[in-house]
Amino acid sequence: MKTLEETPTDATHWSTRSMAKATGMSQSGVSRIWRAFGLKPHLRETFKLSPDPFFIEKVRDVVGLYLNPPEAALVLCVDEKTQVQALDRTAPVPPLRPGLPERATHDYVRNGTTNLYAALDMASGKVIADMTDRHRAVEFRKFLNLINRSVPEDLDVHLIIDNVSTHKTPEIHRWLLRHPRFHLHFTPTYSSWMNMVERWFAELTEKWLRRGTHHSTKELKESITYWIDQWNDDPRPYVWHKSADEILTTLAAYTQRISDSGH
């Protein structure tokens, strides 16, 4: 109860050392009790609840496309990874050796940025992508044109996208009127976790960009293009499992716990 209801006078959270001192127990004893009850005072997770007034409707719409996609149509998850930096370390990275990890300098040189537009095909896992110097409605329209050229004319196109302003300009509305086979489905605000292309961006970052070095934006673009080509040679579609009802029930229970906590 002390762990849950009190905090130390000189810190925001308990450690095994401070709890042991406050209770007269050993640190190992405190650690055993915390493990038994699943308590981790040193950890803090962040969350953001969506204030979208149409949250429920949008969840059901997007999840419906994932679990029951329409016939004669393509479902594409679309988003932009903006300001991808071409980073180079300030010294060469020595190669991996037995007994020694790869070592890189903590600082780096910035060599420009690019913006990556991607459309993930939920059925095949393949990705349509483009890179641009700027991130405006005009670039988004050009990417829509690329999608339009890439998808067979006999298929409808359902795009799952977020709520950024560049997706909702008059220019984009006019484009959609000229291309009636395109249908936009917006995720709720602050709910990027519902767009499956974010998982693909995460793979790109973790497997290719995070430890990569690039001396120019040209080199960065060529590197990203290479990785995308490798991906599309052996695509791995992501599978959505949870129903809309399961998601809404989980969120309702979570918000109830927050309400009960008094915060």
Secondary structure, DSSP 4 states (H G I P E B T S, - for coil): -HHHH---TTSSS--HHHHHHHHS--HHHHHHHHHHHT--TT----------TTHHHHHHHHHHHHHSPPTTEEEEEEEEEEEEEEEEESS--PPPBTTB-----S-EEEEEEEEEEEEEETTT--EEEEEES--SHHHHHHHHHHHHHHS-TTSEEEEEE---GGGSSHHHHHHHHH-TTEEEEEPPTT-GGG-THHHHHHHHIIIIITT---SSHHHHHHHHHHHHHHHHHS---------HHHHHHHHHHHHHHHHHTT-
